[in-house]
Amino acid sequence: MIKRIAEARLKKLASAFRSVAVVGPRQSGKTTLCRLVFPGKPYISLENPDTLEFAQTDPRGFLAQFKKGAILDEAQKAPHLFSYLQQVLDETKKKGLFILTGSNNFLLQENITQTLSGRIAYLQLLPLSLQELKNSKKIKADYGWHIITGGYPEVIAKKIAPADWYAGYLNTYVERDVRQLKNISNLSQFSKLLRLCAGRTGQILNMTSLGNDCGIDQKTVTAWLAILQSSFIIYLLKPYHNNFNKRIIKSPKLYFYDTGIACSLLGISNARQISTHAAKGPLFENMILSELLKERLNKGLQDNLYYWRDKTGNEVDIVADRAGKLAVMELKAGQTISPDFFKGLDYFSSLYKKTAGKLLIYGGKEKQKRSNGIVVTPWNELI
């Protein structure tokens, strides 16, 4: 079993809060982590029809069974249970009493917000990070392998062909999770929107273009993108525009939380195809961005990542805001360093004199420290 970095954070939250919700994409390892960290708690899956019936018809009696708490999986399936859980948490001083997980994050977080706000802590668990794979000696020399494989534990642990696993995963997501949401009336159009998003990986989000290509209005695009975000499928990288003039782009960039999903939607079935694919650069960016995000979330830190671009095309791939000090990063899939790689970093530095660090992360193997302060780092030494 691959040890999860977030384990330490989960233990800390459970020692401080009466309840913890572990959220994240379907199959990211939430249940496995909870059962490992809390072996003494009973594990209750509300996917079991008999268990669900008990929770629905007698919620008070159902919760009364668990004097020492429990892990409640698929908790969103019994939404009225949260009101009774609220009372239980209000009447106890025990920490880490109930641990909640679920595969439909949209519904789970909606129920938590309505009834348990202020009583529960959140842990966001994304798929496996490159750091976790490195710690488990499962890191590969070819970043293409990691892009196509993604980070979902089952793909890596069981050595399943990514093309096969992700196709089933996406079908399950659309059929089970999306179908439960009332405002999704056309699943084929929703699936089309998802494929269109994959084709726009690393691009500035244009909702009008998305809507036109998908045949839906902008209001629907906004609603469906919100669902994809809350389900940890797509990630919108916000623009950084503090202290800059009005000529800065202020629309987010579109990425995926996991590159394996993006590859599946793009029809990329093996690592060799990535080397010549038009999406090679954006997918490399996506992989590094996901890694930076996982590093933050696994430690319980807030997302601090942005990008910067002005209307004349000057751009920096990542701006990390570290308490007002900005570290900037350029992400390049190429294995040979080119002078062009440094243009965005140098231009940003000329505008913002207090840059805390300048990093070029690329697909090669050589580490350098340039005289202009830029540190060149191979992708597998970022971790």
NORKAQUI-V166828 format. One record per pair of residues at least 4 apart in sequence whose ideal C-beta (glycine too) atoms are under 6 Angstrom apart, sorted by the first residue. I is the first residue (numbers start at 1). GAP is how many residues later the second one is. Records with the same first field share a line. If there is no record, write none. Layout:
# NORKAQUI-V166828
I: GAP + GAP
This chain:
# NORKAQUI-V166828
2: 130 + 134
4: 29
5: 127 + 293
6: 4 + 119 + 292
7: 30
9: 114 + 291
10: 27 + 113
13: 4 + 7 + 108 + 110
14: 6 + 82
15: 80
17: 104
18: 71 + 79
19: 70 + 79 + 101
20: 79 + 101
21: 79 + 91 + 99 + 101
22: 8 + 12 + 79 + 101 + 103
23: 82 + 101
24: 4 + 6 + 100 + 101 + 102 + 208
25: 207
26: 77
27: 125
28: 97 + 98 + 99
29: 4 + 124
30: 71 + 95
31: 42 + 70
34: 37 + 65 + 67
35: 8
41: 28 + 29 + 30
42: 28
43: 28
44: 26 + 28
45: 28 + 29
46: 5 + 6 + 9 + 28 + 31 + 32
47: 27
52: 25
54: 8
55: 4 + 7 + 23 + 26
56: 22
58: 4
59: 22 + 25
60: 24
63: 21 + 25
66: 4
69: 28 + 29
71: 28
72: 28
73: 28
74: 28
75: 25 + 27
76: 26 + 28 + 31 + 32 + 35
79: 32
81: 4
82: 29 + 33
83: 32
86: 29 + 30
89: 30
102: 6
104: 73
105: 4 + 125 + 126
106: 121 + 124 + 125
112: 4
113: 4
116: 4
124: 173
126: 168
127: 24 + 25 + 131
128: 4 + 5 + 23 + 25
129: 162 + 165
130: 161 + 253
131: 252
133: 5 + 6
134: 5 + 249
140: 5
143: 220 + 236
144: 127 + 130
145: 4 + 126
147: 112 + 127 + 136 + 140
148: 14 + 115 + 123
149: 6 + 13 + 111
150: 108 + 109 + 110
151: 107
153: 4
154: 4
155: 5 + 7 + 10
160: 5
162: 4 + 98
163: 106
166: 94 + 95 + 98
167: 97
171: 4
172: 4
173: 4
174: 4 + 13 + 17
175: 4
178: 6
183: 40
184: 6
189: 25 + 27
192: 22
193: 21 + 31
195: 70
196: 14 + 17 + 18
197: 37 + 57
198: 64 + 67 + 68
200: 54
201: 61 + 81 + 85
202: 80 + 83
204: 47 + 49
205: 46 + 47 + 49
207: 11 + 14
210: 4 + 11
211: 5 + 6 + 7 + 10
216: 4
228: 5 + 6
229: 5
232: 25
234: 22
235: 20 + 22
236: 16
237: 15 + 16 + 18 + 70
238: 14 + 68
239: 10 + 11
240: 66 + 68 + 79
241: 7 + 9
244: 4
247: 63 + 64
248: 62
249: 60
253: 54
255: 31 + 34
256: 5 + 6 + 30
259: 24 + 27 + 28
263: 5
266: 13
268: 5
273: 4
274: 6
279: 4
280: 53
281: 52
284: 49
285: 4 + 32 + 46
288: 43 + 73
292: 13
294: 4
296: 5
304: 16 + 17
305: 13 + 15
306: 13
307: 10
308: 8 + 11
309: 6
310: 4
314: 33
315: 29
316: 12 + 28 + 32
317: 12 + 13 + 14
318: 11
319: 7 + 9
320: 7
325: 31
326: 29 + 30
327: 29 + 30
328: 17 + 20 + 27 + 30
329: 30 + 32
330: 14 + 15 + 30
331: 30
332: 9 + 30
333: 30
334: 29
335: 28 + 29
341: 19
342: 4 + 32
345: 13 + 29
348: 4
349: 6
358: 15 + 16
359: 16 + 18
360: 14 + 16
361: 16 + 18 + 21
363: 16
364: 14
365: 13
367: 10
368: 8
369: 6
370: 4
377: 4 + 5
